[in-house]
Amino acid sequence: MEDLQDRKPHALGEETEETLAALGSLFSSPYNIYNRGKLSDMQFDPFIDDEGNEIPL
């Protein structure tokens, strides 16, 4: 009970918490879009190991 009382002044209302949780994917969208674009467009040349084998990267 003491733990709950300590958190209470810093906790938002239940409706507000649910709204923020529902908007979580919206808030992370810019990073997700950037990351998908960055990772999908990058292509690297293969490299050659010590034995002369071509290894894709």
Order of alpha helices (4+ residues) and beta strands (2+ residues): alpha-alpha-alpha-alpha-beta-beta
